[in-house]
Amino acid sequence: MSRETAELGLEAGLAEGKRTGRGVDVSFFGGEPLLEWDLLRYCHEYATRRAAELGVDIRFGLTTNGTLLTRERLAWLAERDFLVGLSVDGSPAMHDANRRYADGRGSHEQVARALALTQEFPALRSRVICVVNPANHHWLGQGMQWLHAHYPGMVGLNFDFWSEWSDEQFDSLCRQLDTLQELMLESYRAGVPMREENIEGKIWSAFRNPESACEHCFIGEQEIAVSVDGNFFPCSRMVGVGDAPEVTFGDVHRGIDRAKQLHFITTRGNATPECRFCELRHRCLNSCGCTNYAASGHINRVSPFLCNLEQKLIAVADSLAETLFRESNPAFMQRFYGSR
């Protein structure tokens, strides 16, 4: 991305933050943003200065594969209160199934060093992102064991909705999720809970008002993702599809296409008839526009894979929670009920 494109993209985001009064979160992603370390630092300085001039609150984040993360760079990020999302796909076997260098070498060893470095900075805001797809899902259980042993915080499993999952692969994934349930149960009983974002979210969803149990999607309204050539996308996960006109809404030179933006806002949600009377609909990711688009090609249509996966995640979460509640597990009761 050129500096001009970066500046114009930041100006668009800051203008929306000023207009709405919400403030702005600036996140750097890719590709691999640390390949452009000097540009990243320039963008941080530019955005910080312009936000101060406009009176806009601003925060920063970064998603990285960790191969270029150094102690010096982590110190810089921690000092500026970046939220660092580190992509680590679990164990060496699980991670290296997809994340290899051009010469065929796996990247897990180097990324593991980066993960260890993050723990040298207690004030650093961080999270681990573990991508699960047809090529590596067989190792999900051992992958989460490895992460639990090497990282004390929350792990977010990002399931690959862009790929085709066969029935056999989905059945295998379900068996791995059963294994994960057992591992989480053992970790709670040991007093050192294994934390996974999707399953914890499903447990929390059972506590909330049904109408607000699942996070609603604000596609087209609260995010501007800027591609390297300056096109605007309503979600960062859509940038990878290229410059398809149905998922862009303006660019850094022309600004936001308000008609296209309104189209996203008025058509988002869930228009799948089968979901209307489902008793799990308020605990399900069915309204996530980018997930729906990845899996079905429409921002408001749920794919069979998403439906089946969400049912499985809810079943795993409920079984785990029911067992731990019945046992009055101290760590579980403290986390979800605020008492021992």
SVG drawing of the C-alpha trace seen along z (x, -y; Angstrom):
<svg xmlns="http://www.w3.org/2000/svg" viewBox="-41 -20 56 59">
<polyline fill="none" stroke="black" stroke-width="0.4" points="0.0,0.0 1.3,-3.5 1.5,-6.2 -1.1,-8.2 -3.6,-5.3 -2.9,-4.7 -3.4,-8.4 -6.6,-8.6 -7.9,-5.4 -7.1,-6.7 -8.8,-10.0 -12.0,-8.1 -12.0,-6.2 -11.3,-9.2 -14.0,-11.2 -16.6,-8.4 -15.4,-8.3 -15.8,-12.1 -19.3,-11.9 -20.6,-9.1 -18.8,-10.0 -17.8,-6.4 -14.0,-6.8 -11.8,-4.6 -10.0,-1.3 -7.2,-1.1 -6.1,2.4 -3.3,3.6 -3.7,6.9 -2.7,8.7 -1.0,10.6 1.6,9.8 1.7,6.2 5.2,6.5 6.6,6.8 5.9,3.0 7.1,2.1 8.2,-1.4 4.8,-2.1 3.0,-0.8 4.9,-3.1 4.3,-6.0 0.5,-5.2 0.4,-5.1 2.1,-8.5 -0.1,-10.0 -3.3,-8.6 -2.4,-9.6 -1.7,-13.1 -4.8,-13.5 -7.1,-11.9 -5.8,-14.5 -6.5,-17.3 -10.0,-16.0 -10.8,-15.1 -11.4,-11.5 -10.5,-8.6 -8.3,-6.1 -6.9,-2.6 -4.6,-0.3 -4.4,3.4 -2.3,5.7 -2.8,9.3 0.5,11.0 1.8,14.5 4.6,13.9 7.5,14.7 8.8,11.2 8.0,10.4 11.0,9.3 11.5,8.2 12.1,4.6 8.9,4.6 6.9,6.0 8.2,3.3 7.2,0.6 3.7,2.2 3.2,2.6 4.3,-0.9 1.6,-2.2 -1.1,0.2 -1.6,2.2 -3.8,5.3 -1.7,8.0 -3.4,10.9 -0.9,13.7 -1.8,16.5 -0.6,19.8 -2.4,22.9 -1.6,25.0 1.0,27.8 3.8,28.1 1.8,30.7 -1.3,28.6 0.4,25.3 2.8,26.5 0.0,28.2 -0.7,24.7 2.0,22.3 5.2,23.1 7.9,21.0 8.5,21.1 11.2,23.7 8.9,26.0 10.1,25.4 7.5,25.2 7.2,21.9 6.0,23.2 9.4,23.0 9.8,19.4 6.2,18.5 6.5,20.4 9.4,18.1 7.3,15.1 4.5,16.4 7.0,16.8 8.3,13.2 4.8,11.8 4.8,13.0 7.8,10.9 5.5,7.9 2.8,8.2 1.1,5.0 0.8,6.2 -2.8,6.8 -2.7,10.0 -4.8,12.9 -4.0,16.1 -5.9,16.9 -5.9,20.5 -7.3,21.1 -9.0,24.5 -9.5,25.8 -9.9,29.1 -6.1,29.5 -5.3,29.2 -8.4,29.9 -7.3,33.5 -4.8,32.1 -7.2,29.7 -7.2,31.5 -3.4,31.7 -3.2,28.2 -5.2,26.7 -3.2,28.8 0.0,27.2 -1.5,23.7 -2.8,24.2 0.7,25.3 2.4,22.2 -0.1,19.4 -2.2,18.4 -4.8,16.3 -7.8,16.7 -7.6,18.7 -10.0,17.9 -10.6,20.8 -11.3,19.3 -13.0,21.9 -12.4,21.6 -15.7,20.9 -14.1,20.1 -13.1,23.8 -15.3,26.7 -15.7,29.2 -16.7,32.8 -19.1,34.7 -16.2,36.9 -14.1,33.9 -17.0,32.3 -17.6,35.6 -13.8,35.6 -14.0,32.0 -16.9,32.9 -14.8,35.7 -12.1,33.2 -14.5,30.8 -15.6,33.7 -11.9,34.2 -11.6,30.4 -14.6,30.6 -12.9,33.4 -9.6,31.4 -11.4,28.3 -13.2,30.4 -9.9,31.8 -8.3,28.3 -11.2,26.9 -10.9,29.8 -7.1,29.1 -7.9,25.5 -6.2,24.1 -9.0,23.6 -8.4,23.9 -10.1,20.9 -11.6,20.9 -13.5,18.0 -16.3,19.8 -17.2,22.2 -17.1,19.6 -19.3,17.4 -21.8,20.1 -21.9,20.6 -22.4,16.9 -25.2,16.8 -27.3,19.1 -27.2,16.4 -28.3,13.5 -31.6,12.1 -32.5,14.2 -32.8,11.2 -29.2,10.2 -27.6,13.5 -25.6,13.7 -23.6,10.7 -25.4,8.9 -23.5,8.0 -23.0,4.4 -21.6,5.0 -21.5,1.8 -22.0,-0.4 -19.0,-0.1 -16.1,1.0 -14.1,-0.2 -11.6,2.3 -9.1,0.7 -7.4,3.0 -3.9,2.2 -5.3,0.4 -7.7,-1.7 -11.0,0.0 -13.4,0.1 -14.9,3.3 -17.5,3.7 -15.4,6.3 -11.7,7.1 -12.4,10.8 -13.9,9.8 -10.8,8.1 -9.4,11.4 -12.1,12.0 -10.6,9.3 -12.4,6.3 -15.8,7.9 -18.2,5.0 -20.9,6.6 -18.7,6.4 -17.0,3.0 -18.6,-0.3 -16.3,-3.1 -12.6,-3.8 -10.1,-6.3 -10.5,-8.7 -14.3,-8.8 -15.2,-8.2 -17.9,-5.9 -20.6,-4.9 -23.6,-5.6 -26.1,-3.8 -24.0,-0.6 -23.5,-1.1 -27.3,-1.4 -27.7,1.8 -25.4,3.7 -27.3,2.3 -30.8,3.0 -30.0,6.6 -27.8,7.9 -29.0,10.3 -30.5,13.7 -33.1,14.3 -32.8,18.1 -36.4,19.4 -35.3,22.5 -33.7,20.4 -36.9,18.6 -38.2,21.1 -35.0,22.7 -34.7,22.7 -31.0,22.0 -31.2,19.0 -30.4,16.5 -27.2,18.4 -26.0,18.8 -23.7,16.9 -26.4,16.8 -26.4,13.1 -22.6,12.6 -22.5,11.0 -18.9,11.9 -19.2,15.5 -22.4,15.9 -20.8,14.4 -17.8,16.7 -19.9,19.9 -23.0,19.1 -22.1,16.1 -24.8,14.0 -24.4,11.8 -27.9,12.9 -28.0,16.6 -26.7,19.3 -24.8,22.3 -25.4,25.9 -21.8,26.0 -22.3,22.9 -25.6,24.3 -24.1,27.7 -21.0,26.2 -23.0,23.8 -25.2,26.6 -22.1,28.7 -20.4,25.8 -23.6,25.1 -23.9,28.8 -20.3,28.9 -20.6,25.7 -23.8,26.8 -22.5,30.3 -19.3,28.8 -21.2,26.2 -23.7,28.6 -21.0,31.0 -19.0,28.3 -22.1,26.7 -23.2,30.1 -19.7,30.5 -19.7,27.0 -16.3,26.6 -14.7,23.5 -13.0,22.1 -16.2,22.4 -18.5,21.0 -16.1,18.0 -15.9,17.3 -19.5,17.6 -21.3,16.9 -18.8,14.7 -18.8,17.0 -17.2,20.1"/>
</svg>
